[in-house]
C-alpha cells in the first residue's frame, strides 16, 4: 500500500527542478498524488478501513495546500503540473 523506493525515485526524477531537488512542491505533489491513487484503489475494496480513509483525507489536504502555494507563487508551473498529473477535468 505504500510507495516503493524505485517508483518514488522515478517520480522525483520526472518532476524535479534540478538534479539534487527532492523537496520542491512539484515533487511533493507528484508523490502525494501517486499515494492518493493507491489508497483510493485500496479503499474501494475495503470500505470500513476508516484509519486509511483518515490518512487519505490528510494527504488530499496536504496536496491541496501545496497546490495553493504553487498557484500563488508560480501560476504557470501550477497549470503545467495539474495538466501533467491530470488533476483537474
N, C-alpha and C positions, 0 to 999 in steps of 0.2 A: 504494500500500500504506500510505501514511501518511495521517493525518487532514487534511482540508482546513481551511483557515483559517475558512471560513464555518461548517462543521459544528462546529468546536471552539468558536467564539463562541456558537453556538446552545446547545450543551451547558452552557457557562458560564452563560449567561443563565437556563437552566432550573433549574440546581442551586445557584446562588449564594445565599449568606445575605443579603448586602447588595448595593447597586448596584455597589460597587467591588471585590467579592470575586472573586478568580480563583484562589486557592490553598487554599481550605478543603478538608478531607478529602473532603467530598461531591463537590466539583467534580473533584478528582483521581481519585476512584474512577469517576466517570461517564466521564471522558475515557479512562482506562485500560481500562474495560470496552468502550468503542467500539473502541479499538485492538486489544484482545484478540479481539473478534469478527471484525474484518477479517483479522487474522493467522491465526486459526483457519481461516477460509474459504480463505485463500491456501495453507495447509499441506495442506488436503485434496487439492488438485491438484498440489502439489509436495512429495511425500513425502520427498525426500532433501535438502531445504533445511535443513540442520542449524543453520546460523547463525541463521536466523529462528526456528527452534524454541527455541534458547537464549534469544533475545530474548523470545519468548513466555513462557517459564518465568520469566524475571526480572520481566516485567510482572505475571504472576499472583502472584508472591511479594510484589511491592510493593503490589499491590491488597489482598492478604491482610493485610499488616501495617497498612495504612491502615484496613481494616475492623476489625481487632482493636483498634486505638487508638480508633476511633469507638465501638465497642461498650463499651469500658471507661469512656469519658468521657461519652458521651451515648447510652445504650441506645435511647431512643425514636427518635432520629434515625437510628440504625443500622438499626432494623427498618423504618422508613419507606423508607430508601434501598434496602435489598435487595429490598423489595417492589416499589418503583418500577422498579428495574433488572431485576427478575426473576432474581436470582442464586441463590436457594435454591428448592428444589422442595417 
